[in-house]
Amino acid sequence: MLKNTQLEDWDRENFFHPSTHLAEFARGNLAQRVITTASGCHIEDSAGNRLLDGFAGLYCVNVGYGRPEIADAIAAQARELAYYHAYVGHGTEASITLSKMILDRAPEGMSKVYFGLGGSDANETNVKLVWYYNNIRGLPEKKKIISRWRGYHGSGLMTGSLTGLEAFQKKFDLPLDRVLHTDAPYYFRRKDLDQSEADFVAQCVASLEELIAREGADTIAAFIGEPALGTGGLVPPPAGYWPAIQEVLDRHDILLIADEVVTGFGRLGSMFGSDHYGMRPDLITIAKGLTSAYAPLSGSIVGDKMWKVLEQGTDENGPIGHGWTYSAHPIGAAAGVANLKLIDELDLVSTAGKVGAYLKGALNDALGDHANVGDIRGEGLLCAVELVEDRDSRSFFDPKKGVGAAVNAALLSRGVISRAMPQGDILGFAPPFCLSESEADEIAGKLAEAVREVLG
Ligand code: PMP
C-alpha cells in the first residue's frame, strides 16, 4: 500500500472529485479520506479509522459490505466472459437471468428491462422512451416532463434539469426546456402549520392540475417522481398522495415514471416503493440496490402499454436507435443476480422494514424531546432528522450557519457517517439492511451527543 501522504498528494494533483468544492480541496481545506476496506456496516480508511456507515455509501450498499457471494460471482463472470455487448439480440446468461429476476419482483404490468450503468443514464433513457412513444402515437407536441421541486433524478443534461435542486443546475445552463416543476409533497415544510395532511395533499393535487391546465395536457408527456423523496430531504409522502396524483395523470394521459433508484429492492421494507404507496408506473428506474453497488448497473423497467408502442415503432422505423456499449454488462448482471439471490435468502426486504422501525424508534427515544429537533421521519431504512431553530414556530436556521453540516461533522468525529442533505439542516440515515439493533442504538446515541455538542 502506498504511503498516505503520497496518495493525498496524487489525489489533490490528479483526481477531479464529483460534488466537491474544488477550490477548497485544492487549498487543502477539505478532509481527504482514502477508504481501504469494508465489512458489514463498517468502512475503514487509511488513517486507521473504522466508521459505522449510516448511509450505505450513497444509499446503495444495501446488503452490506464484503459479501463473498457477490464478489465470487463477479470474479467467476470476469474469468468466463468479461464482456460481450447486448446489441442486435445478443445477451449473456447473467443479463437474461437478471431481466427475468427483476420482472418476477416488479409491480404488475411491467414488460421488459433495458439495462444501463447508473441512475442518471437510466432516467435519460426513460425520457427518450417517453418521447419516442408519443412520436409513434402521432403526438409530437406531447413532450414535456413534470418533476417536483426537491426531486432528484440525476445530474446529466436532462436528468439534471429534472432534478429540482438548485445546486445541480446553477452555472450549467440548466434546466433545458420541456421540463416543468411542481410542489414537493413535503408536509413538514407546509406553509400553513394548521393545514391538515389531507388538505396539504389536496393542495399538491390542485397545483399539479393548475400546471397541466396552464401548459395544456396535450404538451405534457410524463410525470417523474421518487416514491419517497431522497436527496431532496428523505421525505415519505403524506397518506393518499400517490393515488391522488395517479388519478390526475390517468385523466390527462400523462405517463408516470417511478424513480426507484433508492427505493427499489427493499429500502422501504417493500420490494418496490411503487407497490408500497399504490403507484401504477409506466416506467420504473432502478440502479443502486440492483447490485448493492458491487458493480455499476441500472435499468429502465418498461410497462406493457409503452412496450407495445415501442415494438410498433420499430416496425415503422427500423431498430431502436438507443444503446450503450456497456448496456447489460455481464459483470454488473452477475453482481445483480447474486445480490437479488442474497436478498431473498436472507429475507432482507422484511429485515429492512423491521430494522428501520427500530432505528426510527431509537432516534425518537434519543432526540424526540430536543428543542431543535423538528421532525424525525422515515419509512423502512430511509430515515431523517430535521433540525429547526424553534420547534413551536417551526422556524429554520439560516442556511449560512451550516448547522446540519456541523452536526454531521460532530457525528463523524464519533465514528458514525450520516449524510447532511443538500437543502436544509437534515441528517439522513440509510444504512445497509444488515444493521443490527445495537448499531442502530449507536447511531441514535451518538447523534444525540453530536446534536447537544453543536446546539446544546
Ligand atoms: N435517481 C435517484 C432517485 C437518485 O437518488 C439518484 C442518485 N442518488 C439518481 C437517480 C442518479 O443516479 P446515479 O448517481 O447513479 O447517476
Residues whose N, C-alpha, C, O or C-beta is under 5 A from the ligand:
A	BS01	PMP	G118 G119 S120 D121 Y152 H153 G154 E226 G230 D259 V261 V262 A287
